[in-house]
Amino acid sequence: MDKTIADNFSRRSFLKGSGAAAAATALATGQGVAEAQLPPSATVIAGTTTIALNVNGQDHQVKVEPRTTLLDVLRYQLNLTGAKPVSSDGSSGASTVMIDGKAAIASTTLALAARGKKIQTVESLANDAVPKAFVAHDAQQCGFCTPGFVVAVRAFLNRNPKASEAEIRQGLNGNICRCGTYANIIQAAMAVVKGGGNG
């Protein structure tokens, strides 16, 4: 590359040029820049709107803004406080719920994205083999991580009913226990596997 060109070229100038080109294309086709970037079926929601969420087998009408997380709705509108607001980025796993049977982090899932899906919280697992095994194997101390672990174990064992200890350890690596009760949590999960309490 010519040295004069190289001296005048920067990432910033490239991005500015790219943005200008995208805007020009949008204007030439008669679309606004924001409209040009949205998929054809997308709708833009501003302000507060009412949506229906199916939680633990029941439909609920809730009020949400585009930024409202599923965790906020569960805790502050539906009074389902099992999922915990430990980490805003979801790295703790304490807000784990199941969405259509798969483990999901409620603190990083927008409520709007959960419409039309089946949401299951730890409260729905009161009579399940997993929380019973947690109690039997003393798999909690402060208890803050426990609901997330219970849901994560249930979701994992639903997909892997005969999981080995190594598979369970790998499957639960998205959840953190600051008290360090991992050994007891693994024992509880293995007890569910051996006891056949997987559905």
C-alpha distance (Angstrom), angle and dihedral (degrees) to the residues before:
residue distance angle dihedral
M1 . . .
D2 3.79 . .
K3 3.84 109.8 .
T4 3.82 92.6 -129.7
I5 3.81 90.9 54.3
A6 3.82 92.0 44.9
D7 3.83 91.0 51.4
N8 3.82 91.6 53.1
F9 3.83 96.1 43.7
S10 3.81 120.0 92.9
R11 3.79 137.3 158.0
R12 3.80 89.2 -114.0
S13 3.80 93.7 55.2
F14 3.81 90.4 46.0
L15 3.82 92.0 52.9
K16 3.80 91.8 46.2
G17 3.78 89.7 52.1
S18 3.82 92.1 47.2
G19 3.80 91.6 50.7
A20 3.79 91.8 49.6
A21 3.81 90.7 49.8
A22 3.82 91.9 50.7
A23 3.81 91.3 49.0
A24 3.80 92.0 48.6
T25 3.82 91.1 50.5
A26 3.80 91.6 49.6
L27 3.80 92.4 49.2
A28 3.80 92.2 46.3
T29 3.81 90.4 55.3
G30 3.81 92.5 47.2
Q31 3.83 95.6 -109.6
G32 3.81 128.8 120.3
V33 3.79 116.6 -118.4
A34 3.84 93.6 -110.3
E35 3.80 91.7 46.6
A36 3.79 92.2 48.8
Q37 3.81 91.1 56.8
L38 3.84 96.5 52.2
P39 3.80 123.4 88.6
P40 3.83 111.7 -111.5
S41 3.84 93.7 -108.9
A42 3.82 95.6 47.3
T43 3.78 121.5 113.2
V44 3.77 123.9 -159.8
I45 3.80 115.3 -133.7
A46 3.77 120.0 -163.0
G47 3.77 127.1 -177.5
T48 3.80 124.1 -2.0
T49 3.78 121.5 -24.2
T50 3.80 135.0 173.3
I51 3.79 118.4 -118.4
A52 3.79 135.8 172.3
L53 3.80 119.9 -118.1
N54 3.80 125.0 -174.1
V55 3.80 106.2 -140.1
N56 3.80 123.0 174.4
G57 3.79 90.9 -15.4
Q58 3.80 96.9 -50.4
D59 3.79 130.1 100.8
H60 3.80 115.8 -126.8
Q61 3.80 130.7 -172.4
V62 3.80 108.8 -137.8
K63 3.80 135.1 174.9
V64 3.78 116.0 -125.9
E65 3.78 142.1 168.7
P66 3.81 120.6 -146.4
R67 3.83 89.4 -98.1
T68 3.84 96.1 49.1
T69 3.80 112.1 119.2
L70 3.76 124.4 -142.0
L71 3.82 87.7 -118.4
D72 3.82 90.9 58.7
V73 3.80 91.3 51.6
L74 3.80 93.8 46.7
R75 3.81 94.9 48.6
Y76 3.79 104.6 33.5
Q77 3.80 104.0 30.7
L78 3.81 104.9 27.0
N79 3.84 97.0 31.3
L80 3.82 91.5 -129.9
T81 3.78 99.1 142.7
G82 3.82 100.5 168.6
A83 3.80 93.2 99.5
K84 3.80 106.1 73.8
P85 3.84 131.2 -143.0
V86 3.80 95.4 -133.8
S87 3.81 101.4 134.0
S88 3.79 127.4 19.1
D89 3.81 90.9 -149.4
G90 3.83 93.3 51.6
S91 3.79 93.5 -120.6
S92 3.82 93.5 131.1
G93 3.80 95.4 56.7
A94 3.83 89.3 -140.9
S95 3.81 92.0 127.7
T96 3.82 94.8 52.6
V97 3.80 115.2 148.1
M98 3.78 132.1 160.9
I99 3.78 120.0 -106.3
D100 3.80 112.6 -170.9
G101 3.80 87.5 -16.9
K102 3.81 96.4 -53.2
A103 3.80 125.7 109.5
A104 3.81 111.3 -106.2
I105 3.79 135.2 173.1
A106 3.81 109.3 -115.6
S107 3.81 93.6 -163.0
T108 3.81 91.8 61.8
T109 3.82 98.2 35.8
L110 3.78 116.8 90.9
A111 3.79 113.7 -131.1
L112 3.80 89.5 -130.5
A113 3.81 89.7 59.7
A114 3.81 91.0 56.7
R115 3.81 95.4 60.7
G116 3.80 113.3 122.9
K117 3.82 92.4 16.5
K118 3.79 132.3 106.9
I119 3.79 110.8 -112.2
Q120 3.79 120.4 -163.9
T121 3.80 124.1 -171.0
V122 3.79 131.9 -169.1
E123 3.81 89.2 -97.2
S124 3.82 88.8 71.1
L125 3.82 90.7 58.5
A126 3.82 97.4 62.9
N127 3.82 93.2 120.6
D128 3.79 96.7 33.6
A129 3.82 124.2 119.3
V130 3.83 92.2 -119.4
P131 3.84 100.1 66.5
K132 3.81 89.2 41.0
A133 3.81 89.2 54.9
F134 3.82 90.3 47.9
V135 3.81 89.4 56.1
A136 3.81 93.7 44.4
H137 3.82 92.4 50.7
D138 3.81 96.8 39.2
A139 3.79 89.8 -120.8
Q140 3.80 96.3 168.2
Q141 3.77 140.7 57.8
C142 3.80 115.6 171.6
G143 3.81 88.3 10.4
F144 3.80 97.0 -140.6
C145 3.81 94.3 116.6
T146 3.81 94.3 36.7
P147 3.84 100.6 90.0
G148 3.81 91.4 50.3
F149 3.79 91.4 48.3
V150 3.83 92.3 47.4
V151 3.81 91.5 53.3
A152 3.82 92.4 42.9
V153 3.82 91.7 50.4
R154 3.82 91.8 48.1
A155 3.82 93.0 48.2
F156 3.81 91.6 46.6
L157 3.81 95.4 47.2
N158 3.81 91.6 46.7
R159 3.80 86.6 63.2
N160 3.82 96.2 34.6
P161 3.82 108.3 31.3
K162 3.82 93.2 166.9
A163 3.79 97.4 41.9
S164 3.78 120.6 158.1
E165 3.80 122.9 -129.5
A166 3.81 90.6 -102.6
E167 3.81 91.0 51.3
I168 3.80 91.2 49.4
R169 3.81 91.4 50.7
Q170 3.80 89.9 51.0
G171 3.80 93.1 43.7
L172 3.80 93.6 53.5
N173 3.80 98.0 45.8
G174 3.82 91.2 111.8
N175 3.81 92.2 68.2
I176 3.80 126.0 76.5
C177 3.82 128.7 -157.7
R178 3.79 110.9 -164.3
C179 3.83 90.4 -166.9
G180 3.81 90.0 58.6
T181 3.80 100.3 -125.3
Y182 3.80 92.3 145.9
A183 3.80 94.6 123.9
N184 3.81 91.7 56.4
I185 3.80 92.4 44.3
I186 3.81 90.1 54.2
Q187 3.82 89.9 48.0
A188 3.81 90.0 51.5
A189 3.80 92.1 50.1
M190 3.80 91.6 47.1
A191 3.82 89.8 50.0
V192 3.81 89.2 56.2
V193 3.82 90.2 50.0
K194 3.82 92.7 48.9
G195 3.80 93.2 42.0
G196 3.78 92.9 51.5
G197 3.80 94.0 -124.7
N198 3.79 92.9 146.0
G199 3.75 104.0 115.1
